Amino acid sequence: GFLAPRRSADTQLKKILNDPHFDIVADESPYAHGYFAIHPQSRAVRPYLSAEIEAAILGKKTPEQALKDADKAINDMMAKYKPVSK
């Protein structure tokens, strides 16, 4: 999601602050980082992951099934690439 840098710019702020999950997000924010920049093929993963997250949010799949499907699709796609040598 997106939080505006200024309260006056965010029309959703009251809704966000009243969300019972907001405290979890706020508590974990010091540990947030750009997780897609870890692997050279990370951009190729985004469409698979985004589609499954959307399916779970819309109730088309359970979160467990969406993760399982994303895992399979991503692993199948990544199998085409050579491992990154250290």
C-alpha positions in Angstrom: 0.0 0.0 0.0 0.9 3.7 0.0 0.9 6.2 2.8 1.2 9.8 1.8 4.1 11.7 3.3 1.7 14.4 4.6 -1.5 13.8 6.5 -3.3 16.5 4.6 -2.6 14.6 1.3 -4.0 11.3 2.5 -7.8 10.9 2.3 -7.5 7.3 3.6 -5.5 8.2 6.7 -8.3 7.8 9.2 -9.3 4.4 7.7 -5.7 3.2 7.7 -5.1 4.3 11.3 -8.2 2.6 12.5 -7.3 -0.7 10.7 -6.6 -3.4 13.4 -3.6 -4.5 11.3 -2.0 -1.1 11.2 -0.1 -1.6 14.5 1.5 -4.7 13.0 2.6 -2.7 10.0 4.0 0.1 12.1 5.8 -2.2 14.4 7.5 -4.1 11.4 8.3 -1.0 9.4 11.9 -0.6 10.8 12.6 -4.0 9.2 11.1 -3.1 5.8 13.4 -3.2 2.7 13.2 -3.6 -1.0 12.8 -7.4 -1.2 12.6 -7.5 -5.0 16.2 -6.4 -5.5 17.7 -9.6 -4.1 18.0 -11.7 -7.3 18.9 -10.7 -10.8 15.6 -12.2 -12.1 13.5 -10.6 -9.4 11.5 -8.5 -11.8 10.4 -11.6 -13.6 8.8 -12.9 -10.4 6.5 -9.9 -9.8 3.7 -10.8 -12.2 3.4 -14.3 -10.7 3.4 -13.0 -7.2 1.1 -10.1 -7.8 -1.5 -12.3 -9.6 -1.6 -14.7 -6.6 -1.7 -12.0 -4.0 -4.7 -10.4 -5.9 -6.4 -13.8 -6.1 -6.1 -14.2 -2.3 -7.3 -10.6 -1.6 -10.3 -11.0 -3.9 -11.2 -14.3 -2.3 -10.7 -16.3 -5.4 -8.1 -18.5 -3.6 -7.2 -19.1 0.0 -4.0 -17.4 1.0 -2.4 -20.9 1.4 -3.4 -21.9 -2.2 -2.3 -18.6 -3.6 1.2 -19.0 -2.0 1.4 -22.6 -3.2 0.5 -21.6 -6.7 2.9 -18.7 -6.7 5.7 -20.9 -5.4 5.1 -23.4 -8.2 4.9 -20.8 -10.9 8.0 -19.0 -9.7 10.1 -22.1 -9.2 9.1 -23.3 -12.7 10.1 -20.0 -14.2 13.3 -19.7 -12.2 14.3 -23.2 -13.2 15.1 -21.8 -16.7 17.9 -19.7 -15.3 21.3 -20.7 -14.2 22.1 -20.3 -10.5 23.9 -17.1 -9.6 27.5 -17.9 -8.5 28.8 -16.4 -5.4 
